[in-house]
Amino acid sequence: MSGEGGCKQFARILEKSSKLTDIRFSSTRAGKAGSDIVASALDAALEEGRNTNLEKLDLCDNNFGNKASQDALFRALGCTTSLSYLDLRDCDLEDDGVKKVCHALFESDSALEHLDLSGNNVERRGAKQIADYIRDSGGKLKVLCLDDNDLTSKGVVHIASAFHGSEDGHAIEKLQLNYTMCGAIGARALIDAYGPDGKDLPNLKKICLDGNSFKEEIVGELQVAFDNKLVEMEENDSDGEADDDLSDEDSDEEDDDDEEDQNGEVDALTDAMNKSLVV
């Protein structure tokens, strides 16, 4: 664990470093103030042209829940053109922060292979942003972890839809959706995305769906579709009630309204980031 003082010392390391390729400041539980310091230091280091060959960034279990931290992360990630591994598990990002992260990753055009956004209170709207990033990144992602988020089946449908349309099949090898409030609707969307005999996801090696709510017949369908790629679901809720409270119309309209409200802020951040990269 690291208090605010430890975060300041870590910031000094970033300030003095110029050729780091692997940065890990995880499970520190630094709190909002300390996490702000780390995010700002990372932003400054990358914006000034230092550590631009960063390949691996692990900041899990910190607190980037406020706007200042999220904006700093947005600018920093937008400069990481070589990034292949990003772990932001348990960082309190929520939908707004996840949208900024996904937009920054798209702007950076890095060949990201591993993305962990588990435990960030991501709901359906955030899932849509993740799906848009998966789709726009050209099928490069190999590992996607979204455990412990309130995606619901509708959020999982967004994720599943992102794997459609790749000419040679998507590169995804591991998909983790444990404890995401997923039910039959989401399960069948994933089966559809997988395709007959897995032809649409030919590289998939493991899919994790434990802690959700699937009736026995849905479990059977998942087992038939994914076979030994499906990790055992010991914590499945066989009552299968996860989809009972889903509305069909109102929620989608709310998603669209929320997205329009945020576009201006993200566009402004993108403009600022682009200006900072002009030499």
Residue, then its C-alpha position, 0 to 999 in steps of 0.5 A: m500500500s502507498g500513501e500520498g507520500g509514496c505516490k509523490q516518490f513514484a511521480r519523481i521516478l517517472e519525472k527522471s525516467s525516459k525509456l521505461t517500457d513497463i510501468r507497474f503501480s498496482s494494488t497500492r490503494a493510494g486514494k484519490a489524492g495519490s492517484d491524481i498525482v500518479a495520473s498527472a505524472l504519467d501524463a506529464a512524462l508522456e506528453e513531454g516525449r519521455n517513455t513513449n515506447l511504453e509497452k505495459l502499463d499496470l495501474c490496477d486497484n487505484n482510484f481514478g474516479n474523479k475528472a482530473s485523474q480521468d482527463a490525465l489518463f486520457r491524455a497519457l494513453g493517447c500518447t502510448t503508441s506502443l502499448s500492448y498491455l493495459d490493466l485498469r482493474d478496480c480503478d473506479l472509472e465507471d462509464d464516463g472514465v471507460k469512455k475516455v480510456c477507450h477513446a484515447l486508446f483508439e486515438s493512440d492507434s496502439a496494437l493493444e492485446h490485453l485490456d482489463l477493465s474489471g471492477n469499474n462499475v461499468e454498465r451498459r453504456g460503458a460496455k457500448q464504448i468498449a465494444d466500439y473500441i474493439r470494433d474500431s481497433g481492427g480485431k487485434l485484442k487478444v485478452l479482454c477482462l470485464d469481470d465484476n461489472d454490472l453490464t447486464s445481458k444488454g451490455v454483453v450483447h454490445i460486447a458480443s456484437a463487436f466480434h462480428g465482421s472480421e474477415d479472418g476472425h477476431a484475434i481474441e483468445k481469452l474473454q472474461l465476463n464473470y459476475t456481469m449480471c448476464g443472463a440468457i440474452g447475453a449468453r446467446a449473443l456470445i454463442d452467435a458471435y462465436g459462430p458455427d464451430g467457432k469459425d468467427l472466433p477461431n483463436l478463442k481458447k478460454i471464455c469465463l462466465d461464472g457468477n452469472s444467471f443461466k438456467e440449466e438449458i442455457v448452461g447446456e447451450l453454452q457447453v455445446a457451443f464452447d466445449n472445453k473452452l468454457v471455464e467451469m461455472e461453480e457460482n452460476d445462479s441457475d434461477g436464471e433471473a438476470d434478464d427479468d428487469l431489462s426494459d427494451e426501449d427506454s434504456d437504449e434511448e437513455d444510452d443515446d442521450d448520455e452519449e450525446d451529452q459526453n461527446g463535446e467533452v471528449d472531443a475537447l479533450t481530443d483537440a487538446m491532446n492533438k495540439s499537445l502532440v504538434v511539434 
